Amino acid sequence: MYGAEEAYEARDSDRLLAIRLETNTSCNLRCRYCYAQSGGDSVKIADFDVLKRVISEAKELGIKSVVVIGGENLLFTRISGN
């Protein structure tokens, strides 16, 4: 991770430190605090190869943190043959 000082330095020099990736919108839970609608008709799942490419490119830019957000992440299935 990184501290506040590094975060301020990154902000001031337009440098990337963290990204958030939404892997899917599917969810089988009904958590009160969550914005996701479980059982929705429009389930979207990110392509695994695209996620790999985004993380790889972010790493080249000096990324320190990747946060996975979205629906229930344990329901994310790999959409790649690799």
N, C-alpha and C positions, 0 to 999 in steps of 0.2 A: 504494500500500500504506500501511501504518501501522506505527508503531514501538511498542515496549513500553510507553512512557508512555501513548500514546493507548489501547492495549489495556487497560491497568489502569484508566484513567479510564472507558472504556466499560463495563467489567465492573462497576465500582463504581456506575455510574449506570444499569445495566440497559439499555444502548444496544447495538444490533446493529451489528457491524462486518463480519462475514463469514458467508456461507452456503455450504453444500455441496449440490449438486444431483446426483441420480443420474438420468441420462438413459435408461439402459437396462440390462438384465442380459444382453444377448447378447454373445457373444465367440467369435471364431474362433481364438483363441490358447490356449496352455496354459502360461502363465507360472507358474513355481514359487512365486513370492512372492504370487500373487494369490488372493483368497478366492473369486472368481467361478468357476463351473463352466462351461466352454465346451461348447457344443452341448446345453445343457439343454433339457428339454421345456417349461419354463415361462418363456419369454422374455417380458419385460415392457418396454415402451417408453413413456416419459413423453410425454404430449400436448404438442406444441410450444406451443400457446396457453396452456396452464397454466404451462409454464416461463417464457414471456414475462411473464405476469401476476405470478408470484412474484418474478421479478427486478425488475420495475417497482415493485412494492409495497416490496420491500426497498430499492430505490434511494431511494424517498420517506422511508424510515426512516433514511437516512444510510449505507447499506452502502458498504464500501470494497473488498470482494473477493468474487468468486464462484469457487468451485472446483467443477469438474465431475468427478464420480466415477462409478463404475459399471462396466459391462462395457467392451468396446472402443468408445470414444467415436467412432471413425471409422465405425462401423457404424450409428450413430444416424441415422435418416432423419427428415426433417421431416414431421410428421403434420398439417400445416396447408396449406390452399390458398393462404395468403398468401406 
